[in-house]
Amino acid sequence: MQARRLRTGVTLAAVAALAVGAAGCADSDRSNDSGEAKTGGTFVFAGASNPKNFDPIFNDDGESFRPIRQMYDTLIQNKPGTADLQGALAETWEHDPEGKVWTFKLRQGVKFHDGTPFNAAAVCFNYDRWYNMKGAAAQAQMQYYLDVFGGFANNEADVAGKPVYNKCEAKDDNTAVLTLNQYKGAFPGAFALTAFSIASPEALKKYDADTVKQNGDSFEYSAFANEHPVGTGPFTFGGWDAAKGEVTLNRNPDYFGEKAKVDKLIIKVIADENTRKQELRAGTVQGIDFPAPADRKALAGEGFNVIDRPAFNILYLGINQKNPKLKDLRVRQAIAYALNRQQLVQTKGPGGTKVADEFMPDTVLGYAPDVQKYDYNPDKAKQLLKEAGAEGMTLNFYYPTDVTRPYMPNPQEIFTVLANDLQAVGIKVNGVPRPWNGGYKDDVQQFGKHDLHLLGWTGDYNDPGNFVSSFFGRGKAEFGDQAMTDMFAAIAKADGIVDEAGKKAAWEQVNRDVAAKWLPAVPVWHAPPAIVVTKDVKGLVASPLTDERFNTVSVTK
């Protein structure tokens, strides 16, 4: 069958929000508003941190995915500006009645940047590569693969489980057939994940792509990942100066789709949010992401194009149950009651931010309006701490530096507010700031060093599993309890239901139980992130999934 429209309402919300832009902002200044879009030149976009590397499968954060999605394509992709699906490297796809066998009819005449052909054999090489990945270090870094496909041919990482993937067959050059061991609600949306981009098999082999080494708390990646990434996308790799904080990408004149309008794309890393804003005003960069909430109206008034994306995301306070005191549900509930999230929304959130009661937006199938809610109640928090014998405990609260995320515009300010709330009910807080890549994410997601942490998610596709299952569908160091088997089983059962009514009911019950019985984290808010470009930039299409592709962008001067 052809690509199908996703089930629920993010598409219409996205179209409306992106058409209007931020309230009170300057009129949209796109290429079809006035004049002709200019080709050539350079587009400089400010990133908030260095990417981890450029091998899609070993990444799971937006700062890494921003350059990656310019260089690679997936089998299916999101239609620009929406969460709908459309063909990319696959023109059409269909599945059998059980949802286990997926047949992709591939686009013909496509070449990788190294000149080698894209075909069904290349698709199968990539999927087989991921499934057969060796080494605990490499497997542990494949977060999206673990969340979607569960496990490997030979599990070496502690976090790996039963594999969903079975095999891939190249029926002919233009037909790839993927067979799964079980139906999963993630599909077909998961085929659009940037982590599952298709890379050149020749380059993967030539530059030892599967080599991942762990040295203490850090990881080292291959020459492919750091120096020679090769995809099929509208831009080719031009170099990464990590010390300087610049990624250079060049126009791919042989791209099969809409060819890039600029000759060069530079992603310039500027860790400080105020400095990014200053460089935007100075014209040394033409685009920034995630401006501070207080800056949006001012930037719009100065003539910048400020576009609010819909809030298809979640910020949460994660709780690590490796700490014995935090294994007590009463303590986790006390933490939830201690947080004045409504005040946080009002003082630190962008306009349109809403307190979150669940770990997914209310536009997603399976959202339950009757979950247990944790309204601000410091007296209740103190009572629960006393009952649990946890009064006066000290918690290490990790938060990231050198980064701004769509769901977390200023991590330090958010940490400060939440830490003060916790201290007000008698919980002592030891703040632990760590740099985002090469520090925070590894400490939290790989080594579980924290007691509390801030993290979140922007949805990749419109399915409950992309949120709830991605967070809580298996044991993770992030939450520190491999023994929540009832939660894992309930999520797996809901994710395997094909009937939509049954799926809806099952996910609603999962959300009720996550809130009342398990509470592995506290949902904080849903916040609409903005993206800003100068008036000279034409053609940017903002995405509710923060899935922007820059091949449509031109710069008029």
Helices and strands as residue ranges (DSSP letters): H 10-20, E 42-47, G 56-58, H 62-71, E 76-78, E 85-87, E 90-95, E 101-106, H 120-131, H 136-140, H 143-149, E 165-172, E 175-180, G 189-192, G 194-196, H 201-206, E 213-215, E 218-220, H 223-226, E 235-241, E 246-251, E 264-269, H 273-282, E 287-289, G 293-295, H 296-301, E 305-308, E 313-319, G 324-327, H 329-338, H 341-348, E 354-355, H 378-387, E 394-401, H 411-424, E 428-435, I 436-440, H 441-445, E 452-458, H 464-464, I 465-469, H 470-472, H 485-495, H 500-513, I 514-518, E 521-526, E 530-533, E 537-538, G 550-552, E 554-555
